[in-house]
């Protein structure tokens, strides 16, 4: 796996109210309170300094979404609307390009607050999906990963390779201790990705989400840094 370029802005971490907890529990504060700052390996001038970019392989790149990406992002959502909405309720609320702009801006703010970040998936330089880290728990050093790939780009191994790259980045550079993936029980295709990557099924959360007005069960799968094959 090649991390060709990793670019980040330097985040002000002093605002976090979790510093006392780190001392109480004996965690390494310098690692987590400098989150993205410690992630920087190589800086180039090819992109904005606000942008995080991971090169997965010669075909796939993950890059932090920018408002300029809203048009191609919405195009992929709209082209795959029927298949995506089956398990992703937000699809019904993304009905125009402006909605995609707002989503990107929201995720930029969440990145500033160190709560989440959204990366576009580029396959042969074409935006084809999104991968995100969310549900960050700074005390336990864990987060969840979510992902989707548009219909025209499925069955190419894109989601699996992208997940592997982001998980490796999260463990090595963000110093997370655990990554979780949650999905609707009936979403068998999504389940295959954590299975391939060696995740452990940790349980089923009954009626823990709503999909098109109906309660659904969510499967939780996880992997620890100590079990990850770098």
C-alpha positions, -999 to 999 in steps of 0.1 A, spaced: 0 0 0 14 34 -10 6 66 8 19 88 -20 9 121 -5 -7 131 27 -17 167 31 -34 183 61 -41 217 76 -28 222 111 -57 220 135 -59 239 168 -64 212 193 -62 233 225 -99 239 224 -107 202 232 -122 197 267 -108 162 270 -73 171 282 -79 163 318 -94 129 309 -62 120 290 -41 126 321 -65 107 343 -65 77 321 -28 79 312 -32 83 275 -6 99 253 -20 134 249 6 146 224 -6 120 199 -43 126 200 -44 164 207 -22 169 176 -44 146 156 -39 156 120 -6 174 127 10 141 134 -5 126 103 16 147 80 43 127 62 49 144 29 38 179 19 36 189 -17 22 220 -35 -1 202 -58 -32 208 -37 -46 232 -11 -29 229 22 -64 223 37 -67 190 19 -59 155 31 -50 131 3 -42 94 4 -31 76 -27 -44 40 -24 -28 26 -55 -22 36 -91 -59 38 -98 -75 50 -66 -70 82 -46 -89 94 -15 -91 132 -11 -109 154 13 -140 168 -4 -141 205 -14 -172 225 -25 -159 224 -61 -166 186 -59 -203 191 -54 -213 188 -90 -196 154 -98 -206 142 -64 -243 149 -69 -240 134 -104 -229 100 -90 -255 101 -62 -283 108 -87 -271 81 -112 -271 55 -84 -301 68 -64 -323 37 -67 -296 13 -54 -281 37 -28 -313 46 -12 -321 10 -3 -297 12 27 -287 49 29 -316 71 41 -298 103 34 -301 98 -3 -337 109 -3 -326 142 11 -299 149 -14 -320 160 -44 -299 187 -60 -263 200 -63 -268 225 -35 -275 197 -11 -241 182 -19 -224 216 -14 -240 218 21 -229 182 29 -193 190 20 -194 222 40 -208 204 70 -181 178 68 -154 205 65 -167 220 98 -168 186 114 -131 181 104 -123 214 120 -139 202 152 -122 168 149 -155 150 149 -155 135 114 -140 138 79 -153 129 44 -130 118 16 -140 115 -20 -130 83 -37 -114 90 -71 -110 60 -95 -88 69 -125 -93 105 -116 -131 103 -116 -151 109 -84 -170 77 -78 -180 76 -41 -173 88 -6 -156 73 25 -157 89 59 -145 86 94 -172 96 120 -182 90 155 -147 98 168 -142 90 204 -111 109 215 -109 92 249 -111 56 236 -93 65 204 -118 49 181 -140 58 151 -164 44 126 -160 41 89 -187 46 63 -186 42 26 -205 41 -7 -195 36 -43 -217 45 -73 -232 17 -92 -211 21 -123 -179 16 -103 -190 -13 -81 -174 -48 -83 -139 -34 -89 -126 -37 -54 -126 1 -49 -144 1 -16 -123 -26 0 -90 -11 -11 -101 24 0 -112 10 34 -79 -7 39 -60 25 31 -80 47 54 -79 21 82 -41 19 79 -39 57 79 -61 59 110 -41 33 129 -6 45 119 -10 83 116 -41 92 138 -31 66 164 -66 52 167 -70 20 186 -102 7 171 -122 11 139 -159 0 137 -181 -5 106 -219 -6 111 -244 -15 85 -280 -26 81 -284 -63 88 -298 -70 53 -270 -52 35 -251 -83 26 -228 -66 0 -216 -40 25 -210 -68 50 -184 -84 27 -159 -56 30 -152 -58 68 -152 -96 65 -125 -94 38 -105 -71 60 -106 -93 90 -131 -75 112 -148 -93 140 -185 -94 143 -193 -78 177 -230 -79 178 -264 -67 164 -280 -35 177 -317 -41 174 -339 -13 161 -310 11 164 -317 30 132 -346 40 110 -347 33 72 -377 47 52 -397 50 84 -390 15 96 -368 4 125 -338 -17 113 -312 -37 131 -275 -27 127 -246 -51 126 -214 -39 144 -180 -52 132 -147 -40 146 -110 -43 143 -82 -33 168 -49 -18 159 -31 -48 175 -49 -71 151 -45 -51 119 -22 -64 92 -2 -34 80 
